[in-house]
Amino acid sequence: MLQGILDVFQFEFMRNALAAGLLVSVACGIIGSYVVVNRIVFISGGIAHSAYGGIGIGYYFGFNPVIGAILFSLASAFSMGFVQRKTRLRTDTIIGVMWAVGMAIGIVFIDKTAGYKVDLMSYLFGSILTVPAGTLWLMLLLDAIILALVAAFYKELLAMSFDETFARIRNVPVDALYYMLLGMIAVTVVMLMRVVGLILVIALLTIPAAISNQWVKNLKSMMVLASFLGMLFTTLGLFLSYWLNLTSGATIILVSGTVYILSALLHYLITSRHPRQTVPA
Amino acid sequence: MNGKGLITDRTEVIRIEHLWAGYDHDPVIEDINFIVNQGDFIGLIGPNGGGKSTLLKVILGIVPPLRGQITILGKSVKEARQQIGYMPQSVEYDLDFPVKVWDVVRMGRVGKRGLLRPYTRQDDEIVEEAIHQVDMDDLCHKSISDLSGGQRQRVYIARALAARPDILLLDEPTASVDVQVSQSIYELLAKLNEQMTIILISHDMTAISTHVKSIGCINRRLIYHGEKQVTPDMLEAAYQCPVDLIAHGLPHRVYRYHADEEV
């Protein structure tokens, strides 16, 4: 067993993959907690998928596809936010449209690109096993920026997430903060989807935060616990995928999903045996 | 009339003149004239969709007026709303939100500190005092999801108080609680009314009529005489809401000729 674990560490790609998993988990634990409490998982999914349009355009016109993806995901994030907040259109409809159209644009442009074809699957499920060392530093930088922004605006983000109307009348700039949050989601999703694939990004944004929300009653603790759970899931998933020779991204998601279901069951059993205690007023 | 000093030396805190407001240029409330004086405790009733919430949102600066003037404490809404404490309807909250009573009440301080400034010890003292005022000291480290409906209402009142407001606005403060809890909330509000002006809206006329100092009725237009009587023109304007009132009787109702009472 111990020898098996040591074996894994002798490969540089496994060491990098494990480090990438840890770094991704920090960003996803923090941003994911906001995504879950603000109920914008679907918006995050829309942002992630429409980013694929930017990747296709980047390949076609010969510029760095990551830049295309960031521009596309920011544009889609802000337009979804605008539709949700300032119009009476149905938000979920717009998200569905942008989700599908973004992906279709990406595929058509990649079809038309001569020569090297990127594999759609590698963007969906990523390739955490091929993360270069330089990218790890970029991810560390992303974590640092997210931590700094969230620390700086923590009290406003909390007030906005809990009760936006109340925060607004206390003159908190909720529109600016909300777009900042969407922007952080967009950049996080794009940076991380190169590394682990966009399905895994959505899984890591949602599942650790959702489990965490079942057990802790404070947003800060929720972020910390979600980050640790993400680390646990990526590490465990990577080892399992190595030993069982499975696709790494999908294995990590299945590990996370299994724990989510177990946690939800356990939480249900506990709360149904001891119903929420309410003291009479 | 009756020596209550209706026309008054009291300070005016809210002045609304010929106000029209609504959504997409479609007015929900029309030609509202409304003067609130310091120390008032006003209950606004009216049918659902009659514009109660819209009027509250105009006072809070969430819905801009289509026409007309509104000044609060002599200032514009955006400047003055820092001095307004607001308690929204509690149905709007997510009960699984990971937050404790103390943190919710402290949100009342959020606008008092600028961006990038942390809360101070003074904020903590004010939060503690607000929690004490609503009698929630023992529960201040509980998660909001562990509270009963009435306790949660108290927490939201405390959050409004933590802003140290001059005016308190409440949207259906007793919508989802039983009669006893509702009674205790009105007792709390009566005590708070010694220090601040209170306006609340409710569709439950019988509950508020025994507790407030004056009643207005809003159904597109506002009828408010600064008195506690429910007048025939209110009944006419809000034909839906007073049906209950007549059926069950109301201890304070005085129907009288009042053509000379128009303010």
HADDOCK unambig.tbl for C-alpha pairs under 7 A between the chains (distance, minus, plus):
assign (segid A and resid 37 and name CA) (segid B and resid 97 and name CA) 6.34 0.50 0.50
assign (segid A and resid 152 and name CA) (segid B and resid 116 and name CA) 5.39 0.50 0.50
assign (segid A and resid 153 and name CA) (segid B and resid 115 and name CA) 6.98 0.50 0.50
assign (segid A and resid 153 and name CA) (segid B and resid 116 and name CA) 6.27 0.50 0.50
assign (segid A and resid 155 and name CA) (segid B and resid 110 and name CA) 6.95 0.50 0.50
assign (segid A and resid 156 and name CA) (segid B and resid 110 and name CA) 6.78 0.50 0.50
assign (segid A and resid 159 and name CA) (segid B and resid 107 and name CA) 5.84 0.50 0.50
assign (segid A and resid 169 and name CA) (segid B and resid 60 and name CA) 6.36 0.50 0.50
assign (segid A and resid 169 and name CA) (segid B and resid 81 and name CA) 6.49 0.50 0.50
assign (segid A and resid 170 and name CA) (segid B and resid 82 and name CA) 5.90 0.50 0.50
assign (segid A and resid 170 and name CA) (segid B and resid 110 and name CA) 6.78 0.50 0.50
assign (segid A and resid 170 and name CA) (segid B and resid 111 and name CA) 4.75 0.50 0.50
assign (segid A and resid 171 and name CA) (segid B and resid 111 and name CA) 5.80 0.50 0.50
assign (segid A and resid 172 and name CA) (segid B and resid 111 and name CA) 6.08 0.50 0.50
assign (segid A and resid 213 and name CA) (segid B and resid 98 and name CA) 6.62 0.50 0.50
assign (segid A and resid 216 and name CA) (segid B and resid 98 and name CA) 6.79 0.50 0.50
assign (segid A and resid 217 and name CA) (segid B and resid 98 and name CA) 4.11 0.50 0.50
assign (segid A and resid 217 and name CA) (segid B and resid 99 and name CA) 5.49 0.50 0.50
assign (segid A and resid 217 and name CA) (segid B and resid 100 and name CA) 6.79 0.50 0.50
assign (segid A and resid 217 and name CA) (segid B and resid 143 and name CA) 6.09 0.50 0.50
assign (segid A and resid 218 and name CA) (segid B and resid 98 and name CA) 4.53 0.50 0.50
assign (segid A and resid 218 and name CA) (segid B and resid 99 and name CA) 4.73 0.50 0.50
assign (segid A and resid 218 and name CA) (segid B and resid 100 and name CA) 6.62 0.50 0.50
assign (segid A and resid 219 and name CA) (segid B and resid 98 and name CA) 5.40 0.50 0.50
assign (segid A and resid 219 and name CA) (segid B and resid 99 and name CA) 6.38 0.50 0.50
assign (segid A and resid 276 and name CA) (segid B and resid 146 and name CA) 5.93 0.50 0.50
assign (segid A and resid 277 and name CA) (segid B and resid 146 and name CA) 6.02 0.50 0.50
assign (segid A and resid 278 and name CA) (segid B and resid 146 and name CA) 6.04 0.50 0.50
assign (segid A and resid 278 and name CA) (segid B and resid 147 and name CA) 5.35 0.50 0.50
assign (segid A and resid 278 and name CA) (segid B and resid 148 and name CA) 5.20 0.50 0.50
assign (segid A and resid 279 and name CA) (segid B and resid 148 and name CA) 6.73 0.50 0.50
assign (segid A and resid 281 and name CA) (segid B and resid 150 and name CA) 6.26 0.50 0.50
assign (segid A and resid 281 and name CA) (segid B and resid 151 and name CA) 5.91 0.50 0.50
assign (segid A and resid 281 and name CA) (segid B and resid 181 and name CA) 6.88 0.50 0.50
